[in-house]
Amino acid sequence: MRTCVYLECANRSNADVSCADGSQANDSPEGRPGCCGEQTAAINDYDCGFGSKDADIWISVGVDGEACVDYALEYEF
């Protein structure tokens, strides 16, 4: 399962995103910065300008192609 987490700063500035180990930088189809990985994804740190952390978060889980796969999703902020 490919898992991704993306964010959009409340002030609409471009966030500076740092991915945790095991995750790679990736932009969403809408251009939001984030991190993706197999089985897990994590943003290590981000900055919305002047130290702001006010952001909306999107989480995506999927596989390439068609598949019926059981999965569990846990998150923390």
C-alpha positions, 0 to 999 in steps of 0.5 A: 500500500502506498501511503501519502500525507500532504499539507496546505498552509492556511495562509496559502504559502508554499510549505517547506516540508521535511520527510521522515526516514522511509518517506519520500517527498512528493506533491499531490495532484493538486500541487500540495507538498507532502511525503509518500512511502510504502506502508507508512508516510510521515512529515518530519517537520514543516514550516508555513512561513515565519514558524507557522504550523497552521495547515490542512492535512490530506492522507491518501492510501492506495495501490497501483492498478485495481486491488481489493486489499484490507488495511488499517490506518492510524495517524497522529499529529 
